[in-house]
Amino acid sequence: MVELINLNKARKARARAEGKSQASGNRIRFGLTKDQKAVAALEATRTQRDLDGKKRGD
């Protein structure tokens, strides 16, 4: 006997799996932890402050 398949549930499960794989790819491409973002912001401010300190007067 053939097992019955609910097509609506199968379609939703496939869409959910595709969404999870896309989310995983986005986490790899765009994901930074909060700490990593904070460190990057501190480095950017430090660099800008150093550059401003080395400016020559006009």
Sequence and secondary structure as in RCSB ss.txt:
>XXXX:A:sequence
MVELINLNKARKARARAEGKSQASGNRIRFGLTKDQKAVAALEATRTQRDLDGKKRGD
>XXXX:A:secstr
      HHHHHHHHHHHHHHHHHHHHHHHH   HHHHHHHHHHHHHHHHHHHHT    
